[in-house]
Amino acid sequence: MTDRRPIAIVTGAYGGMGRACARQLGRRADLVLCDLDRGRLEELAGNLRAEGYNVVSTVAGDLSQPGLAQQAVDAARAAGSLQAVAHTAGVMAGGAWDVILRANVVATERLLVALESALEPGLAVVLIASMAAHLARRSEVDSVLDAPLDEQMVERVKPYLDALANPGHSSGASLPAYEQSKRWIVRVCEARAPAWARAGVRIVSISPGLISTPMGRSEIDGNPGAAVLVDQIPLGRWGTALDIADAVDFLTSNRATYISGIDLRVDGALTPAMRGVGL
């Protein structure tokens, strides 16, 4: 009898980055897929199975709701040894500010808490942040976001977001909510890394730049200011979902066993270009 293959969880699996991560990780692991919509999730699982991948479970719903992240983790552990997590689920800056916080912060924290219930040596977790995290202004919002499961967190953070909002920009609190939520993801990886490392587990984040996924292109199409950034990418092209999936594949592999607590920018050098960094 052969040993069971390792298990990988991919959240936001139906999205462009999620699908690419599922295909990359699915070459060496059986898959547990998570996304909001049951119909789209089952369609994806069927397509992947037809391509030869082994999807052992699907979990549909909002990971910010109590119990759902734990359900996904339990499904993975029931199927075998959980070795990789690609948490690509999230909401971009065009969404409502409170939806952004619940999707990017609350859901992420619930997933991390579920994983912490029994950390398995050899596990590697990758959270998707954003280059926006590196452009966000520091503020008192940190102290509020650092209690992500406080029932009043979303309401308590609103005044800080209003203070960070650009009065001349129609996005209101949405843009700072996005920037600060992604900055929190970078910080939470660094904060958890030492304790997780002592349990033999690694956690890192990836900060994508402008990535040519349906969600990424819709964000640019609806934001003329953001559209200008495309022409400023030093490497001269959009990023692709495969660029992100390749980074996830590496960071969760045995080639990256000494890497933890870091954020990897996959942005074609756009972040330093926007900062005006030079010699």
N, C-alpha and C positions, 0 to 999 in steps of 0.2 A: 504494500500500500504506500503510495507516494505521499509526501508531506503536502499540506495545503499551501497554496501560494499566499504571499502577504496580501494585506488589504490596504486599499487607499480610499479615502473619502474625498469627494470633490463636491463642494457646495457651489451654488450658482451654476450648476452643470450645464444648463441649456444655453447660457450666454456664450459669446465668442471665446473668451478666455477659458471658461469652464469646459467647453467641448474640446478645446485643444489640449487642456491639461488632462482630461479624461483619456484621450487617445495616447498621450505620451506615457502617463502613469500606468495605463491599462496594458502596456506591453510587458510589464513586469509584476503587475499586481491585479487582483480582482477588485472590482469597483463597487462602492456604495455611493450613489448619486443623490444629491439633494437640490431641490429648487422649489419655487413657489407653486407652480402650476402642475397639477397631477398629469393632465393630458400631454403637455409638452415634454414632461419628464419621462413618461412611459414611451413616447415616440422616440426620444433620444436613446433610451435604454434598448428599444427594439432595433434601432439602426446600428448601435454599437455591437449588439449581439450578432447581427447579420454580418458584421465586418470581422467577427471572430473574437471580440472582447468578451470577458466574463463579468457581467453585472450581477452581483449577488443580492442587491437590495436597492430599493428606491425609497426615499423619504420626502414626501411633498408637504410644503407648508412654510410658514414664517418662522425662521429660526429665532427671532426675538421673543417668541411666545414660550412660556415655561414648558419644559419637557421635550420639545421637539429636537433640540440639539442632542440631548441625552439619548433619545430614540435612535438617532443616526449613529452615535458612538456605540451604543449597545448592539445595533445591527452589525456593525463592523467587527466588533469583538466576538460576536457569536459566530461569525464566518471564518475567523482566523486571527492572525497576529496583525494588529493595526500598525503599519509602518510609515504611512505618509498621509498627510492632510493638505489639500489645496483649497484654501478658503477664498474663493473668488466672488462670493455673493456680496452684493452691496448696491447702493443707490448713488448715482452721480449728482453733480451739482444742480442739475435742472429740477430735481424733485423738491417736494415740500421739506422745509427744514427739520420738522419733527420726524418725518419718515426717514430722512437721511440719518438722523441720530439713532433711531431704533434699528435700522438695517446695518449701519456701519459700526456702531458701538455696542448696543445692547445685544444684538445677535452674536457678534464676535465674542463678547464676554461670556455669553451662555455656552458657546461652543468650547471655549477654553476651560470653563469650569467643569463641563462634562468630561473633557479629556483628562482633567486633573483628578477625577475620581479614581483613576487607576492608570497612572502613567506607565507605558510599556517601554523598556529599554530598546533603543534603536529607532523609536518613532521620531519623525521629522515633520514639523508643522510649518507651512508657509502661508502667511496672511498677505492679502493684496492691499497695499496702501495706495499711494499716488505721489507723483512729483509735487502735487499741491501741498503735501505735508511739509516739504522743504521750503516752501514759499510762504507758509502761514505765519502770521504774527503770534508771538507768545503773549499770553494773557492769563488772567485769573480763571479762565475757562478750564484750565488744567485741573484745578482742585475739584471742580464739579464733575468733570468727566471721569475722574479717578474713583468715583463711586458709581460705576455704570449701571448697577442693578438697583440703585436707590429708586424707589417708585416715583420720587419727585424730581429725578435728575433732568428729564427733558424740560420740564417747566422752569426749573431753577437756572438752567443754562441760557435761556432765551435772552435775558437782559445783556449778558456778555456778548452774545452773537449780534444783537442790535448795535452794540457799541463798536463792534468790529466791521459791521456792514458799511459798504460804500454808499453814501446818500444819493449819489448820482447813478447808481446801478439798479436796474429793475429786479435783480435777483434777491434783494433784501437780505434776510438771514440765511438763505439757502447756501450761498457761496461760502460764508464763514463756517456754517455747519459742516459743509463738505470738507473744507480745509482742515478744520480742527478735529473732525472725526478721523481723518486719515493720519493726521499728526499723532493722535492718540494711539492708532494702531502701531506706528513706529515705536512709540514710547512703551507700549504694553509688551511688545516683543523683547525690548531691552530689559524691562523690569522683571519679566518672568524668567529670562534666560538662565541666570545663575542657579536658581532652585531647580529648574527643570533639568539642567545639565547634570546636577548631582544625582538625578534619577535616570540618567542615560538618555535624555530626550533633548532634541534641539528645536528651537523656534526662531524663525527669521521672518522678515517682511520683504516684499518687493514693491518698489514704487515705479509703476509704469508711467511713461510719458503719454504722447498722443498715439493711441493704438487703434488700428483700423478694424474695429468690430462694429456691428450695427449700433450698439449703445454709444460707442465712442464717436462715430460719425454723426449720429443724431445730435449729440451734445455740441459738436462743432457747427453743424448746420444751423442750429438754433441760437448760436452765440457769435455774432460777427466779430466781437473782440477776440474770442478764442480762435476763430478761423485764421486770424493773422499769424498765430503761432506756428501754423503748418509751414509757412515760408521761412521760419526762423530755426528750424531743426538743423543743427550743424551737420548731421549725417545725411541730410537731404531727402529723407523719406519718412512716411508714417512707420510706426512700429506695427508689427503683426501679432496676432494671437499666438502664433508659434514662437515668436521671440520670448513671450512671457512663459509659455509652456516649457520651452527648452530650459529657461532659468529655473523653473519649478522642478523639472526633472533632475537637473544637476544638484540643486540644493537639498533634495530629498534622497539623493543617492549615496552610495558608499564612497563616492569621490569627494564628498563635502562633510566628512564626519568631524572636522575640527572647526566648523563654521556654525556659530549660533549667536543670537542677540544682535544681529546686524540688519541693516536695511540696504538692499541692493537696488540702485536706480537703474531702470532699463528704459532710457528716455532719449537715446541718440544724442546725449550731451546737451539737451535743451535746458535742463535746470541751471547748470553753470552759465549758459549763454544768457538766460534771463536775469541772472544775478549780476551779469557784467563782469564775471571773473576772468581775469587775464593777467599776463606777466607785465 
